[in-house]
């Protein structure tokens, strides 16, 4: 809803700016049009972000995160790769 209001403010502001002969009303119309345009862009961005956001019910709880930390290796140890350990070849 906020997107349509800011879009209407933009159109009204620029319509006032293009149809007036007064410099004061021209400045007011341009100010209203630019403020509405910036608000419209931010409203579009907010709608896009909220459409892509994960719901809170799908996020891990604090207990799940603690359980994952217990199973993870310590931070300072490098990951093991298959060939890093002692060799099993008989020489």
BELFENPE-V912367 format. One record per residue. N is the residue number from 1. RES is the residue in one letter. OMEGA is omega in whole degrees, -180 to 180 (none if undefined). Layout:
n=N res=RES omega=OMEGA
n=N res=RES omega=OMEGA
This chain:
n=1 res=X omega=-179
n=2 res=X omega=179
n=3 res=X omega=-177
n=4 res=X omega=178
n=5 res=X omega=180
n=6 res=X omega=176
n=7 res=X omega=177
n=8 res=X omega=177
n=9 res=X omega=179
n=10 res=X omega=-179
n=11 res=X omega=179
n=12 res=X omega=180
n=13 res=X omega=179
n=14 res=X omega=176
n=15 res=X omega=176
n=16 res=X omega=-177
n=17 res=X omega=-178
n=18 res=X omega=-175
n=19 res=X omega=-175
n=20 res=X omega=174
n=21 res=X omega=-176
n=22 res=X omega=179
n=23 res=X omega=179
n=24 res=X omega=179
n=25 res=X omega=176
n=26 res=X omega=178
n=27 res=X omega=178
n=28 res=X omega=179
n=29 res=X omega=178
n=30 res=X omega=178
n=31 res=X omega=178
n=32 res=X omega=180
n=33 res=X omega=-180
n=34 res=X omega=178
n=35 res=X omega=177
n=36 res=X omega=179
n=37 res=X omega=179
n=38 res=X omega=177
n=39 res=X omega=178
n=40 res=X omega=179
n=41 res=X omega=178
n=42 res=X omega=178
n=43 res=X omega=176
n=44 res=X omega=179
n=45 res=X omega=179
n=46 res=X omega=178
n=47 res=X omega=179
n=48 res=X omega=179
n=49 res=X omega=-179
n=50 res=X omega=177
n=51 res=X omega=-179
n=52 res=X omega=-174
n=53 res=X omega=176
n=54 res=X omega=175
n=55 res=X omega=-177
n=56 res=X omega=-179
n=57 res=X omega=180
n=58 res=X omega=179
n=59 res=X omega=-178
n=60 res=X omega=178
n=61 res=X omega=-180
n=62 res=X omega=179
n=63 res=X omega=177
n=64 res=X omega=179
n=65 res=X omega=177
n=66 res=X omega=179
n=67 res=X omega=178
n=68 res=X omega=179
n=69 res=X omega=180
n=70 res=X omega=-178
n=71 res=X omega=-178
n=72 res=X omega=176
n=73 res=X omega=178
n=74 res=X omega=-173
n=75 res=X omega=-174
n=76 res=X omega=-177
n=77 res=X omega=178
n=78 res=X omega=179
n=79 res=X omega=180
n=80 res=X omega=175
n=81 res=X omega=-177
n=82 res=X omega=178
n=83 res=X omega=-178
n=84 res=X omega=-174
n=85 res=X omega=178
n=86 res=X omega=-178
n=87 res=X omega=177
n=88 res=X omega=-179
n=89 res=X omega=176
n=90 res=X omega=-177
n=91 res=X omega=none
